[in-house]
């Protein structure tokens, strides 16, 4: 018991010592906390001294109460179970020095680039200047381990009228009105790969694998169109990019083939290298949808991207202008006859008839892009060769969108027509939300021997037919005397475009731009503002003379401003 009492006494002494130590630590911590509260109160009551002149300082130099970290941008895509709705609206105001009234059907509803029917000045609604408005639905769904089903449906439209983009329809609308003899009666028109289809820009599906690539089928862009889109500083701008508005560069020489029907496409990435192949299968029969084959190889390395492309497209249909008044009368006479005049059958024009020049084309392309800091540099080259078709079409041939070709020219290219297209451009990010871009585009056409086109009632010609304006020597002499006398003369087209784009709010941007375009020689032949019109002067008559020569150059400029909403 004595030993036990001694042990308890020692334990009590230890506990008392520990309690004393804890009381001392608590007192020290209380004093320290009081000092900290006193210092904090002094800091809060002390006025801030601004040592920087707010007028001269950058915003980042000014004092702030606290640094607030911005919230990360949330993904607000409109998606459900892998299916996403997306779109673009683009509309503003535009002035055209030489143009035509607004067309509710065309995707590019004004003659932003100088065209055959361009006439007086126009100040009008500038729809689809910086880009073409569209609405789309795309999806991606995993169907097996690392294997996905994909699809895309997209329609381009005119936001001012609500109509699907329909370039061919805009031509039919102006049949008989596009000639110089009826100035002021035609509105803006132009051939296009979009012809009023429900899904005029894309309607395809397929399967995709990160390892084995992507295979798609349906209506989709030609590989030559993809190259133009990817290597143009002003890509997608109808008002300020020549190769976007005219479309022929992306379509292997004909804008109607910028989008392929009946197409099959395969893409594969191997490290920095990408490979692609695409084929369009012909409809068969009397149709302008012919076989097409394109292949592409490209790579990305240290900010540099390059693509090389080659292709062959058959039975391409180019609509250069509207039907003349005589041709409209010829179609009417054919349809009024029970058996059809001249042909022995009636030409169907259920949606409307057009004139078409048919060709088999060969295309080679090169695209280059280099990115360094806020700068992006672009460049491209394309060589086009047009030849008479191996499969001549007959009057009434079906064209895209359900239209018919009433007058068929199968003999325009006695010798191959060769064109060279080239462009350079740059884009600079002034701030993360403000870009400026500029581009130069050039087209050069070489002289070629041209066949005679069908007349007002002939409806069709075949390869090996009559020459235009007589012999080769006569054609060369005509072009030497007047370089814009015929479309087969050597000629050129040039355009310089400039645009600035400010994304002042999420999904919405404000833009402005201007472009100057001009044509000369054979590429200006038949234009209202050139061929057949003499230099303005008091003593000039309608017939060209040495004092009043024919104009062989046409030009226009088109400043514009607009607002764009993308989602």
Secondary structure, 3 states (H helix, E strand, C coil): CHHHHHHHHHHHHHHHHHHHHHHHHHHHHHHHHHHHHHHHHHHHHCCCCCCCCCCCCCHHHCCCCCCCCCCCCCCCCEEECCEEEEEEEEEEEEEECCCCECCCCCCCCCCCCCCCCCCCCEEEEEECCCCCCEEEEEEEEEEECCEEEEEEEEEEEECCCCEECEHHHHHHHCCCCCCHHHCCCCECCCCCCCECCCCCCEEEEEEEECCCEEEEEEEEECHHHHHHHHCCCCCCCCCCCHHHHCCCCCCCCCHHHHEEEEEEEEEEEECCEEEEEEEECCCCCCECCCCEEEEEEEEEECCEEEEEEEEEEEEEEECCCCCCHHHHHHHHHHHHCCCCCCCCCCCCCCCCEEEEEEEEEEEEEEEEEEEECCEEEEEEEEEEEEECCCCCCCCCEECHHHCEEEEEECCCECCCEEEEEEEEEEEEEEECCEEEEEEEEEEEECCCCEECCCCCCCCEECCCCCECCCCHHHHHHHHHHCCCCCCCCCEEEEEEEEEEEEEEECCEEEEEEEEEEEEEEHHHCCCCCCCCCECCCCCCCCCCCCCCCECCEEEEECCEEEEEEEC
